[in-house]
């Protein structure tokens, strides 16, 4: 598996996301995912499964230093005093003294962005965090975050799938050396049923889901988060590095984007506007 280099971070291009996974599912699936070859695990304070993620990594038999571990600070912990305490709590739950990447989970907050970025920098200087980043930021807010931070921003984790054109955001991120980490790649179950994607998959003896994971990681500076609670599907999600989509196929997938393609859009958390 190749790694995406982003402002000093080396992030495995294929990660395992744990959004909406119960503690039981995490304990059942993550050790097997790591044993299979996944080396990038993504969680968040709000997911309520950090403790299980930490235990699962320990149970996997793979050294902590070989795992790229990401978590995210929730919006109610953005004030400095709450922020630092929440990171310490996350580390305790994750059974580690550092995370490889710490993100601000959503942009909307009464806490000034400068204060939030200062807190990210503080925990990085303290060695609790190796790299810092943001999530769900639009171009304007991403540019501001980069400007306000002493440490470079490694990634902006955003909704990204064939039905949502994120090319403007990706181009803006690249100008700062920032990667995009793609979540919701299966578009709430639309991808596996898509006839265009199934047809492309048939050409490569792959599924539509594998085609979209490949489409993501084949784009420079993009990291893909896969997810399944089904152990039998782990191998399918992992086997996306043994084929390559043609330029024509990449363009075919890009044409699936729709003006109303965004799925994740909570009014109380999102930026004032999307790009």
C-alpha atoms as an extended CHARMM CRD file, in Angstrom:
* protein
*
       275  EXT
         1         1  UNK       CA              0.0000000000        0.0000000000        0.0000000000  PROA      1               0.0000000000
         2         2  UNK       CA              1.3370000000        3.4120000000       -0.9100000000  PROA      2               0.0000000000
         3         3  UNK       CA              1.3990000000        6.3270000000        1.5010000000  PROA      3               0.0000000000
         4         4  UNK       CA              0.2300000000        9.8580000000        0.8650000000  PROA      4               0.0000000000
         5         5  UNK       CA              2.8600000000       12.4070000000        1.8420000000  PROA      5               0.0000000000
         6         6  UNK       CA              1.2900000000       15.5870000000        3.1650000000  PROA      6               0.0000000000
         7         7  UNK       CA              3.2920000000       18.2670000000        4.9610000000  PROA      7               0.0000000000
         8         8  UNK       CA              5.5130000000       15.7750000000        6.7620000000  PROA      8               0.0000000000
         9         9  UNK       CA              2.8240000000       13.1750000000        7.4330000000  PROA      9               0.0000000000
        10        10  UNK       CA              3.0150000000        9.8080000000        5.7030000000  PROA      10              0.0000000000
        11        11  UNK       CA             -0.5430000000        8.5240000000        5.6980000000  PROA      11              0.0000000000
        12        12  UNK       CA             -1.4450000000        5.0320000000        4.4360000000  PROA      12              0.0000000000
        13        13  UNK       CA             -3.6600000000        5.6790000000        1.4240000000  PROA      13              0.0000000000
        14        14  UNK       CA             -6.3190000000        3.2170000000        2.5400000000  PROA      14              0.0000000000
        15        15  UNK       CA             -7.7130000000        3.5950000000        6.0320000000  PROA      15              0.0000000000
        16        16  UNK       CA            -10.3490000000        1.8350000000        8.0960000000  PROA      16              0.0000000000
        17        17  UNK       CA            -13.0780000000        4.1660000000        9.3620000000  PROA      17              0.0000000000
        18        18  UNK       CA            -15.1200000000        3.3950000000       12.4680000000  PROA      18              0.0000000000
        19        19  UNK       CA            -18.0340000000        5.8580000000       12.1540000000  PROA      19              0.0000000000
        20        20  UNK       CA            -21.2790000000        4.2830000000       13.4330000000  PROA      20              0.0000000000
        21        21  UNK       CA            -19.4560000000        1.1410000000       14.5520000000  PROA      21              0.0000000000
        22        22  UNK       CA            -20.3720000000       -0.1960000000       17.9680000000  PROA      22              0.0000000000
        23        23  UNK       CA            -17.7030000000       -1.2120000000       20.4430000000  PROA      23              0.0000000000
        24        24  UNK       CA            -18.5620000000       -4.8580000000       19.7820000000  PROA      24              0.0000000000
        25        25  UNK       CA            -18.1460000000       -4.4150000000       16.0230000000  PROA      25              0.0000000000
        26        26  UNK       CA            -14.8190000000       -2.6350000000       16.5020000000  PROA      26              0.0000000000
        27        27  UNK       CA            -13.4890000000       -5.4370000000       18.6970000000  PROA      27              0.0000000000
        28        28  UNK       CA            -14.6450000000       -8.0740000000       16.2210000000  PROA      28              0.0000000000
        29        29  UNK       CA            -13.4790000000       -6.4330000000       12.9930000000  PROA      29              0.0000000000
        30        30  UNK       CA            -10.4940000000       -4.1310000000       13.6160000000  PROA      30              0.0000000000
        31        31  UNK       CA             -8.0010000000       -6.7940000000       14.8210000000  PROA      31              0.0000000000
        32        32  UNK       CA             -8.7460000000       -8.8430000000       11.6920000000  PROA      32              0.0000000000
        33        33  UNK       CA             -8.4740000000       -5.7500000000        9.4830000000  PROA      33              0.0000000000
        34        34  UNK       CA             -5.0480000000       -4.9720000000       10.9120000000  PROA      34              0.0000000000
        35        35  UNK       CA             -3.9220000000       -8.5770000000       10.5770000000  PROA      35              0.0000000000
        36        36  UNK       CA             -5.0390000000       -8.4550000000        6.9450000000  PROA      36              0.0000000000
        37        37  UNK       CA             -2.8500000000       -5.4260000000        6.2660000000  PROA      37              0.0000000000
        38        38  UNK       CA             -4.7470000000       -2.2550000000        7.1490000000  PROA      38              0.0000000000
        39        39  UNK       CA             -2.3470000000        0.1540000000        8.8860000000  PROA      39              0.0000000000
        40        40  UNK       CA             -4.5230000000        3.2560000000        9.1930000000  PROA      40              0.0000000000
        41        41  UNK       CA             -7.4300000000        3.4210000000       11.6540000000  PROA      41              0.0000000000
        42        42  UNK       CA             -9.7600000000        6.4140000000       11.9830000000  PROA      42              0.0000000000
        43        43  UNK       CA            -11.9820000000        7.1770000000       14.9760000000  PROA      43              0.0000000000
        44        44  UNK       CA            -13.3390000000       10.2340000000       16.8150000000  PROA      44              0.0000000000
        45        45  UNK       CA            -14.4480000000       11.2950000000       20.2710000000  PROA      45              0.0000000000
        46        46  UNK       CA            -18.0830000000       11.5070000000       19.1580000000  PROA      46              0.0000000000
        47        47  UNK       CA            -18.0620000000        7.9320000000       17.7760000000  PROA      47              0.0000000000
        48        48  UNK       CA            -17.9720000000        6.6020000000       21.3340000000  PROA      48              0.0000000000
        49        49  UNK       CA            -15.6110000000        3.7570000000       20.4190000000  PROA      49              0.0000000000
        50        50  UNK       CA            -12.1120000000        5.0890000000       21.1320000000  PROA      50              0.0000000000
        51        51  UNK       CA            -11.6170000000        2.6480000000       24.0240000000  PROA      51              0.0000000000
        52        52  UNK       CA            -12.4900000000       -0.3080000000       21.8260000000  PROA      52              0.0000000000
        53        53  UNK       CA            -10.2870000000        0.9840000000       18.9980000000  PROA      53              0.0000000000
        54        54  UNK       CA             -7.3610000000        1.1580000000       21.4240000000  PROA      54              0.0000000000
        55        55  UNK       CA             -8.0470000000       -2.3400000000       22.7230000000  PROA      55              0.0000000000
        56        56  UNK       CA             -8.4600000000       -3.7100000000       19.1930000000  PROA      56              0.0000000000
        57        57  UNK       CA             -5.1070000000       -2.2940000000       18.1140000000  PROA      57              0.0000000000
        58        58  UNK       CA             -3.4760000000       -3.9310000000       21.1350000000  PROA      58              0.0000000000
        59        59  UNK       CA             -5.1780000000       -7.2370000000       20.3570000000  PROA      59              0.0000000000
        60        60  UNK       CA             -4.1230000000       -7.1740000000       16.7010000000  PROA      60              0.0000000000
        61        61  UNK       CA             -0.5620000000       -8.2210000000       17.5160000000  PROA      61              0.0000000000
        62        62  UNK       CA              0.8070000000       -5.4070000000       15.3270000000  PROA      62              0.0000000000
        63        63  UNK       CA              3.0350000000       -2.8420000000       17.0460000000  PROA      63              0.0000000000
        64        64  UNK       CA              1.4110000000        0.5160000000       17.8390000000  PROA      64              0.0000000000
        65        65  UNK       CA              4.2000000000        2.2710000000       15.9340000000  PROA      65              0.0000000000
        66        66  UNK       CA              3.1650000000        0.4930000000       12.7420000000  PROA      66              0.0000000000
        67        67  UNK       CA             -0.4170000000        1.8190000000       12.9320000000  PROA      67              0.0000000000
        68        68  UNK       CA             -1.4100000000        5.3020000000       11.7510000000  PROA      68              0.0000000000
        69        69  UNK       CA             -4.1080000000        6.3140000000       14.2430000000  PROA      69              0.0000000000
        70        70  UNK       CA             -6.4410000000        9.2760000000       13.7770000000  PROA      70              0.0000000000
        71        71  UNK       CA             -8.9910000000       10.7550000000       16.1500000000  PROA      71              0.0000000000
        72        72  UNK       CA            -10.9870000000       13.9870000000       16.1920000000  PROA      72              0.0000000000
        73        73  UNK       CA            -11.9420000000       16.5700000000       18.8070000000  PROA      73              0.0000000000
        74        74  UNK       CA            -15.7060000000       17.1440000000       19.0000000000  PROA      74              0.0000000000
        75        75  UNK       CA            -17.1600000000       20.6410000000       18.7750000000  PROA      75              0.0000000000
        76        76  UNK       CA            -18.1490000000       20.8540000000       22.4460000000  PROA      76              0.0000000000
        77        77  UNK       CA            -14.4670000000       20.5040000000       23.4300000000  PROA      77              0.0000000000
        78        78  UNK       CA            -13.0670000000       23.3160000000       21.2590000000  PROA      78              0.0000000000
        79        79  UNK       CA            -12.4660000000       25.8060000000       24.1090000000  PROA      79              0.0000000000
        80        80  UNK       CA             -8.8120000000       25.5450000000       25.1540000000  PROA      80              0.0000000000
        81        81  UNK       CA             -9.3010000000       24.0990000000       28.6390000000  PROA      81              0.0000000000
        82        82  UNK       CA            -11.7700000000       21.5080000000       27.3600000000  PROA      82              0.0000000000
        83        83  UNK       CA             -9.6810000000       20.7540000000       24.2850000000  PROA      83              0.0000000000
        84        84  UNK       CA             -6.4980000000       19.7720000000       26.1410000000  PROA      84              0.0000000000
        85        85  UNK       CA             -8.4010000000       17.6650000000       28.6740000000  PROA      85              0.0000000000
        86        86  UNK       CA            -10.3350000000       15.9190000000       25.9110000000  PROA      86              0.0000000000
        87        87  UNK       CA             -7.1420000000       14.9580000000       24.0970000000  PROA      87              0.0000000000
        88        88  UNK       CA             -5.7290000000       13.4820000000       27.3000000000  PROA      88              0.0000000000
        89        89  UNK       CA             -8.9550000000       11.5270000000       27.7330000000  PROA      89              0.0000000000
        90        90  UNK       CA             -8.8000000000       10.2860000000       24.1430000000  PROA      90              0.0000000000
        91        91  UNK       CA             -5.2180000000        9.0990000000       24.6140000000  PROA      91              0.0000000000
        92        92  UNK       CA             -6.2150000000        7.2540000000       27.7770000000  PROA      92              0.0000000000
        93        93  UNK       CA             -9.1110000000        5.5400000000       25.9980000000  PROA      93              0.0000000000
        94        94  UNK       CA             -6.9530000000        4.7180000000       22.9820000000  PROA      94              0.0000000000
        95        95  UNK       CA             -4.2870000000        3.2380000000       25.2990000000  PROA      95              0.0000000000
        96        96  UNK       CA             -1.4960000000        5.2230000000       23.6910000000  PROA      96              0.0000000000
        97        97  UNK       CA              0.6240000000        8.2550000000       24.5230000000  PROA      97              0.0000000000
        98        98  UNK       CA              0.1770000000        9.8400000000       21.0760000000  PROA      98              0.0000000000
        99        99  UNK       CA             -2.0330000000        9.8090000000       18.0040000000  PROA      99              0.0000000000
       100       100  UNK       CA             -0.6050000000       10.1410000000       14.5210000000  PROA      100             0.0000000000
       101       101  UNK       CA             -3.2380000000       12.6500000000       13.4510000000  PROA      101             0.0000000000
       102       102  UNK       CA             -5.6740000000       14.8500000000       15.3820000000  PROA      102             0.0000000000
       103       103  UNK       CA             -8.4680000000       16.7020000000       13.6000000000  PROA      103             0.0000000000
       104       104  UNK       CA            -10.9920000000       19.4060000000       14.3940000000  PROA      104             0.0000000000
       105       105  UNK       CA            -14.1590000000       17.4520000000       13.6070000000  PROA      105             0.0000000000
       106       106  UNK       CA            -16.3940000000       20.2180000000       12.1830000000  PROA      106             0.0000000000
       107       107  UNK       CA            -15.7890000000       23.9220000000       11.4920000000  PROA      107             0.0000000000
       108       108  UNK       CA            -18.7820000000       25.6840000000       13.0310000000  PROA      108             0.0000000000
       109       109  UNK       CA            -18.1210000000       26.9340000000       16.5570000000  PROA      109             0.0000000000
       110       110  UNK       CA            -18.2920000000       30.0140000000       18.7800000000  PROA      110             0.0000000000
       111       111  UNK       CA            -14.6630000000       29.3170000000       19.7130000000  PROA      111             0.0000000000
       112       112  UNK       CA            -12.3880000000       31.3920000000       17.4400000000  PROA      112             0.0000000000
       113       113  UNK       CA            -10.5230000000       29.3310000000       14.8570000000  PROA      113             0.0000000000
       114       114  UNK       CA             -7.2550000000       30.8600000000       16.0840000000  PROA      114             0.0000000000
       115       115  UNK       CA             -7.8660000000       29.3820000000       19.5480000000  PROA      115             0.0000000000
       116       116  UNK       CA             -8.6570000000       25.9860000000       18.0840000000  PROA      116             0.0000000000
       117       117  UNK       CA             -5.5430000000       25.9650000000       15.8980000000  PROA      117             0.0000000000
       118       118  UNK       CA             -3.4180000000       27.1110000000       18.8610000000  PROA      118             0.0000000000
       119       119  UNK       CA             -4.7240000000       24.1450000000       20.8670000000  PROA      119             0.0000000000
       120       120  UNK       CA             -3.8740000000       21.7550000000       18.0380000000  PROA      120             0.0000000000
       121       121  UNK       CA             -0.3650000000       23.2070000000       17.9230000000  PROA      121             0.0000000000
       122       122  UNK       CA             -0.0130000000       22.9480000000       21.7080000000  PROA      122             0.0000000000
       123       123  UNK       CA             -0.7710000000       19.2250000000       21.8240000000  PROA      123             0.0000000000
       124       124  UNK       CA              1.5560000000       18.6720000000       18.8750000000  PROA      124             0.0000000000
       125       125  UNK       CA              4.3870000000       20.4890000000       20.6420000000  PROA      125             0.0000000000
       126       126  UNK       CA              3.7080000000       18.3560000000       23.7290000000  PROA      126             0.0000000000
       127       127  UNK       CA              4.2400000000       15.1920000000       21.6670000000  PROA      127             0.0000000000
       128       128  UNK       CA              0.6660000000       14.0000000000       22.1390000000  PROA      128             0.0000000000
       129       129  UNK       CA             -0.0090000000       14.3920000000       18.4220000000  PROA      129             0.0000000000
       130       130  UNK       CA              2.3430000000       13.8170000000       15.4880000000  PROA      130             0.0000000000
       131       131  UNK       CA              0.2720000000       15.6310000000       12.8540000000  PROA      131             0.0000000000
       132       132  UNK       CA             -2.7200000000       17.9720000000       12.8770000000  PROA      132             0.0000000000
       133       133  UNK       CA             -5.6280000000       18.4980000000       10.5310000000  PROA      133             0.0000000000
       134       134  UNK       CA             -9.1950000000       19.6000000000        9.9870000000  PROA      134             0.0000000000
       135       135  UNK       CA            -12.4320000000       18.0190000000        8.8290000000  PROA      135             0.0000000000
       136       136  UNK       CA            -15.3780000000       19.3060000000        6.7880000000  PROA      136             0.0000000000
       137       137  UNK       CA            -13.7300000000       22.6900000000        6.1400000000  PROA      137             0.0000000000
       138       138  UNK       CA            -14.5060000000       24.6210000000        2.9620000000  PROA      138             0.0000000000
       139       139  UNK       CA            -11.7500000000       26.3530000000        0.9790000000  PROA      139             0.0000000000
       140       140  UNK       CA            -12.0280000000       29.6820000000        2.8090000000  PROA      140             0.0000000000
       141       141  UNK       CA            -11.8520000000       28.1090000000        6.2680000000  PROA      141             0.0000000000
       142       142  UNK       CA             -9.0940000000       25.7110000000        5.2130000000  PROA      142             0.0000000000
       143       143  UNK       CA             -6.9980000000       28.6240000000        3.9600000000  PROA      143             0.0000000000
       144       144  UNK       CA             -7.5880000000       30.4190000000        7.2660000000  PROA      144             0.0000000000
       145       145  UNK       CA             -6.6440000000       27.3490000000        9.3180000000  PROA      145             0.0000000000
       146       146  UNK       CA             -3.3940000000       26.9480000000        7.3820000000  PROA      146             0.0000000000
       147       147  UNK       CA             -2.5740000000       30.6330000000        7.9120000000  PROA      147             0.0000000000
       148       148  UNK       CA             -3.2710000000       30.4760000000       11.6540000000  PROA      148             0.0000000000
       149       149  UNK       CA             -1.2110000000       27.3690000000       12.3420000000  PROA      149             0.0000000000
       150       150  UNK       CA              2.5060000000       27.1640000000       13.1560000000  PROA      150             0.0000000000
       151       151  UNK       CA              2.5150000000       23.4530000000       12.3050000000  PROA      151             0.0000000000
       152       152  UNK       CA              1.5070000000       22.3960000000        8.7900000000  PROA      152             0.0000000000
       153       153  UNK       CA             -1.9730000000       21.0070000000        8.2670000000  PROA      153             0.0000000000
       154       154  UNK       CA             -1.7650000000       17.4050000000        7.0370000000  PROA      154             0.0000000000
       155       155  UNK       CA             -5.3150000000       16.7330000000        5.8570000000  PROA      155             0.0000000000
       156       156  UNK       CA             -8.8670000000       17.9460000000        5.4780000000  PROA      156             0.0000000000
       157       157  UNK       CA            -11.2260000000       14.9910000000        5.9820000000  PROA      157             0.0000000000
       158       158  UNK       CA            -14.3380000000       15.5130000000        3.8700000000  PROA      158             0.0000000000
       159       159  UNK       CA            -17.2650000000       13.7940000000        2.2020000000  PROA      159             0.0000000000
       160       160  UNK       CA            -15.9670000000       12.5280000000       -1.1160000000  PROA      160             0.0000000000
       161       161  UNK       CA            -17.5750000000       10.0920000000       -3.5520000000  PROA      161             0.0000000000
       162       162  UNK       CA            -18.4110000000        9.9450000000       -7.2780000000  PROA      162             0.0000000000
       163       163  UNK       CA            -21.6620000000       11.9160000000       -6.8770000000  PROA      163             0.0000000000
       164       164  UNK       CA            -19.9830000000       14.9640000000       -5.2960000000  PROA      164             0.0000000000
       165       165  UNK       CA            -17.4390000000       17.0500000000       -7.2000000000  PROA      165             0.0000000000
       166       166  UNK       CA            -14.6750000000       18.0060000000       -4.7670000000  PROA      166             0.0000000000
       167       167  UNK       CA            -12.1350000000       18.9830000000       -7.4410000000  PROA      167             0.0000000000
       168       168  UNK       CA            -12.0380000000       22.6690000000       -6.4010000000  PROA      168             0.0000000000
       169       169  UNK       CA            -11.3990000000       21.7580000000       -2.7760000000  PROA      169             0.0000000000
       170       170  UNK       CA             -8.7080000000       19.2490000000       -3.7430000000  PROA      170             0.0000000000
       171       171  UNK       CA             -6.9460000000       21.8050000000       -5.9550000000  PROA      171             0.0000000000
       172       172  UNK       CA             -7.0110000000       24.3690000000       -3.1240000000  PROA      172             0.0000000000
       173       173  UNK       CA             -5.7030000000       21.8060000000       -0.6320000000  PROA      173             0.0000000000
       174       174  UNK       CA             -2.8220000000       20.8780000000       -2.9300000000  PROA      174             0.0000000000
       175       175  UNK       CA             -1.6850000000       24.5010000000       -2.9930000000  PROA      175             0.0000000000
       176       176  UNK       CA             -0.9230000000       24.1470000000        0.7310000000  PROA      176             0.0000000000
       177       177  UNK       CA              0.4260000000       20.5870000000        0.5690000000  PROA      177             0.0000000000
       178       178  UNK       CA             -2.7370000000       19.4210000000        2.3660000000  PROA      178             0.0000000000
       179       179  UNK       CA             -4.2490000000       16.0230000000        1.5320000000  PROA      179             0.0000000000
       180       180  UNK       CA             -7.9390000000       15.1690000000        1.4200000000  PROA      180             0.0000000000
       181       181  UNK       CA             -9.1790000000       12.1780000000        3.4030000000  PROA      181             0.0000000000
       182       182  UNK       CA            -12.3480000000       10.8120000000        1.8330000000  PROA      182             0.0000000000
       183       183  UNK       CA            -15.2440000000        9.5920000000        3.9340000000  PROA      183             0.0000000000
       184       184  UNK       CA            -18.6860000000        8.4110000000        2.7950000000  PROA      184             0.0000000000
       185       185  UNK       CA            -17.1170000000        6.9120000000       -0.3310000000  PROA      185             0.0000000000
       186       186  UNK       CA            -19.9680000000        4.4340000000       -0.7100000000  PROA      186             0.0000000000
       187       187  UNK       CA            -22.4670000000        7.3400000000       -0.7140000000  PROA      187             0.0000000000
       188       188  UNK       CA            -24.8790000000        5.7110000000        1.7100000000  PROA      188             0.0000000000
       189       189  UNK       CA            -25.0880000000        2.4860000000       -0.2850000000  PROA      189             0.0000000000
       190       190  UNK       CA            -25.5460000000        4.0470000000       -3.7330000000  PROA      190             0.0000000000
       191       191  UNK       CA            -22.1400000000        2.9610000000       -5.0510000000  PROA      191             0.0000000000
       192       192  UNK       CA            -22.5770000000       -0.8510000000       -4.9770000000  PROA      192             0.0000000000
       193       193  UNK       CA            -25.8210000000       -0.5410000000       -6.9860000000  PROA      193             0.0000000000
       194       194  UNK       CA            -24.5120000000        1.8960000000       -9.6120000000  PROA      194             0.0000000000
       195       195  UNK       CA            -24.5990000000        0.3580000000      -13.1080000000  PROA      195             0.0000000000
       196       196  UNK       CA            -21.7580000000        2.5290000000      -14.4490000000  PROA      196             0.0000000000
       197       197  UNK       CA            -19.5050000000        1.5240000000      -11.5700000000  PROA      197             0.0000000000
       198       198  UNK       CA            -20.5110000000       -2.1280000000      -11.8110000000  PROA      198             0.0000000000
       199       199  UNK       CA            -19.6860000000       -2.0790000000      -15.5280000000  PROA      199             0.0000000000
       200       200  UNK       CA            -16.2410000000       -0.5850000000      -14.8980000000  PROA      200             0.0000000000
       201       201  UNK       CA            -15.7030000000       -3.1830000000      -12.1850000000  PROA      201             0.0000000000
       202       202  UNK       CA            -16.5980000000       -6.0330000000      -14.5230000000  PROA      202             0.0000000000
       203       203  UNK       CA            -13.7830000000       -4.9550000000      -16.8630000000  PROA      203             0.0000000000
       204       204  UNK       CA            -11.2990000000       -5.4590000000      -14.0080000000  PROA      204             0.0000000000
       205       205  UNK       CA            -13.0470000000       -8.3750000000      -12.2630000000  PROA      205             0.0000000000
       206       206  UNK       CA            -13.7450000000       -6.0440000000       -9.3420000000  PROA      206             0.0000000000
       207       207  UNK       CA            -16.8580000000       -4.8190000000       -7.5270000000  PROA      207             0.0000000000
       208       208  UNK       CA            -18.2950000000       -1.3120000000       -7.8030000000  PROA      208             0.0000000000
       209       209  UNK       CA            -17.1040000000       -0.6460000000       -4.2420000000  PROA      209             0.0000000000
       210       210  UNK       CA            -13.5440000000       -1.6370000000       -5.1560000000  PROA      210             0.0000000000
       211       211  UNK       CA            -13.7100000000        0.6190000000       -8.2160000000  PROA      211             0.0000000000
       212       212  UNK       CA            -14.6060000000        3.6490000000       -6.0720000000  PROA      212             0.0000000000
       213       213  UNK       CA            -11.9360000000        2.9150000000       -3.4530000000  PROA      213             0.0000000000
       214       214  UNK       CA             -9.4270000000        2.6230000000       -6.3040000000  PROA      214             0.0000000000
       215       215  UNK       CA            -10.7500000000        5.8250000000       -7.9080000000  PROA      215             0.0000000000
       216       216  UNK       CA            -10.0730000000        7.6600000000       -4.6430000000  PROA      216             0.0000000000
       217       217  UNK       CA             -6.5740000000        6.3530000000       -3.9190000000  PROA      217             0.0000000000
       218       218  UNK       CA             -5.5550000000        6.7180000000       -7.5600000000  PROA      218             0.0000000000
       219       219  UNK       CA             -5.9970000000       10.4840000000       -7.2590000000  PROA      219             0.0000000000
       220       220  UNK       CA             -2.8080000000       12.1410000000       -5.9600000000  PROA      220             0.0000000000
       221       221  UNK       CA             -3.0960000000       13.5040000000       -2.4020000000  PROA      221             0.0000000000
       222       222  UNK       CA             -6.2990000000       11.5700000000       -1.6020000000  PROA      222             0.0000000000
       223       223  UNK       CA             -6.6910000000        9.0420000000        1.2310000000  PROA      223             0.0000000000
       224       224  UNK       CA             -9.6890000000        6.6950000000        1.2520000000  PROA      224             0.0000000000
       225       225  UNK       CA            -11.5100000000        5.5220000000        4.3630000000  PROA      225             0.0000000000
       226       226  UNK       CA            -13.2130000000        2.1780000000        3.9020000000  PROA      226             0.0000000000
       227       227  UNK       CA            -15.5530000000        0.6290000000        6.4440000000  PROA      227             0.0000000000
       228       228  UNK       CA            -17.3790000000       -2.6060000000        7.0490000000  PROA      228             0.0000000000
       229       229  UNK       CA            -18.7830000000       -4.4680000000       10.0200000000  PROA      229             0.0000000000
       230       230  UNK       CA            -18.6330000000       -7.6340000000        7.9190000000  PROA      230             0.0000000000
       231       231  UNK       CA            -15.3640000000       -9.5370000000        8.3720000000  PROA      231             0.0000000000
       232       232  UNK       CA            -15.9560000000      -11.3530000000        5.0790000000  PROA      232             0.0000000000
       233       233  UNK       CA            -15.8270000000       -8.0470000000        3.2060000000  PROA      233             0.0000000000
       234       234  UNK       CA            -12.4610000000       -6.9310000000        4.5960000000  PROA      234             0.0000000000
       235       235  UNK       CA            -10.4690000000       -8.6130000000        1.8510000000  PROA      235             0.0000000000
       236       236  UNK       CA            -12.6110000000       -6.9860000000       -0.8320000000  PROA      236             0.0000000000
       237       237  UNK       CA            -12.0180000000       -3.5330000000        0.6500000000  PROA      237             0.0000000000
       238       238  UNK       CA             -8.2850000000       -4.1600000000        0.9120000000  PROA      238             0.0000000000
       239       239  UNK       CA             -7.7340000000       -5.4980000000       -2.6190000000  PROA      239             0.0000000000
       240       240  UNK       CA             -7.6560000000       -2.2100000000       -4.5050000000  PROA      240             0.0000000000
       241       241  UNK       CA             -3.9520000000       -1.9160000000       -5.2790000000  PROA      241             0.0000000000
       242       242  UNK       CA             -3.6810000000       -4.7260000000       -7.8350000000  PROA      242             0.0000000000
       243       243  UNK       CA             -5.4510000000       -2.9140000000      -10.6770000000  PROA      243             0.0000000000
       244       244  UNK       CA             -5.5330000000        0.5540000000      -12.2100000000  PROA      244             0.0000000000
       245       245  UNK       CA             -8.3410000000        2.5410000000      -13.7320000000  PROA      245             0.0000000000
       246       246  UNK       CA             -7.7160000000        4.0790000000      -17.1370000000  PROA      246             0.0000000000
       247       247  UNK       CA             -7.9220000000        7.8110000000      -17.7110000000  PROA      247             0.0000000000
       248       248  UNK       CA            -11.1810000000        7.2480000000      -19.5740000000  PROA      248             0.0000000000
       249       249  UNK       CA            -12.6170000000        5.2870000000      -16.6380000000  PROA      249             0.0000000000
       250       250  UNK       CA            -11.5760000000        7.9710000000      -14.1550000000  PROA      250             0.0000000000
       251       251  UNK       CA            -13.3600000000       10.5240000000      -16.3600000000  PROA      251             0.0000000000
       252       252  UNK       CA            -16.4210000000        8.2580000000      -16.6070000000  PROA      252             0.0000000000
       253       253  UNK       CA            -16.6260000000        8.1640000000      -12.8040000000  PROA      253             0.0000000000
       254       254  UNK       CA            -16.1500000000       11.9410000000      -12.5380000000  PROA      254             0.0000000000
       255       255  UNK       CA            -19.2070000000       12.4200000000      -14.7740000000  PROA      255             0.0000000000
       256       256  UNK       CA            -21.4150000000       10.8360000000      -12.0890000000  PROA      256             0.0000000000
       257       257  UNK       CA            -21.1530000000       14.0040000000       -9.9440000000  PROA      257             0.0000000000
       258       258  UNK       CA            -24.4320000000       15.8680000000       -9.4060000000  PROA      258             0.0000000000
       259       259  UNK       CA            -25.1310000000       19.4290000000       -8.1910000000  PROA      259             0.0000000000
       260       260  UNK       CA            -27.1150000000       17.9940000000       -5.2640000000  PROA      260             0.0000000000
       261       261  UNK       CA            -24.7170000000       15.1320000000       -4.5840000000  PROA      261             0.0000000000
       262       262  UNK       CA            -23.8180000000       16.1050000000       -1.0250000000  PROA      262             0.0000000000
       263       263  UNK       CA            -25.2400000000       13.7580000000        1.6220000000  PROA      263             0.0000000000
       264       264  UNK       CA            -23.7090000000       14.9290000000        4.9230000000  PROA      264             0.0000000000
       265       265  UNK       CA            -24.8950000000       18.4820000000        5.5840000000  PROA      265             0.0000000000
       266       266  UNK       CA            -25.7980000000       19.2160000000        9.2390000000  PROA      266             0.0000000000
       267       267  UNK       CA            -26.8560000000       22.8560000000        9.4810000000  PROA      267             0.0000000000
       268       268  UNK       CA            -25.4620000000       23.3360000000       13.0040000000  PROA      268             0.0000000000
       269       269  UNK       CA            -21.9820000000       22.0170000000       12.1260000000  PROA      269             0.0000000000
       270       270  UNK       CA            -21.2530000000       22.7730000000        8.4710000000  PROA      270             0.0000000000
       271       271  UNK       CA            -19.3870000000       25.8260000000        7.0870000000  PROA      271             0.0000000000
       272       272  UNK       CA            -21.4230000000       28.8790000000        6.0820000000  PROA      272             0.0000000000
       273       273  UNK       CA            -21.2230000000       27.6230000000        2.4820000000  PROA      273             0.0000000000
       274       274  UNK       CA            -19.7720000000       24.7140000000        0.5210000000  PROA      274             0.0000000000
       275       275  UNK       CA            -17.5030000000       25.1010000000       -2.4860000000  PROA      275             0.0000000000
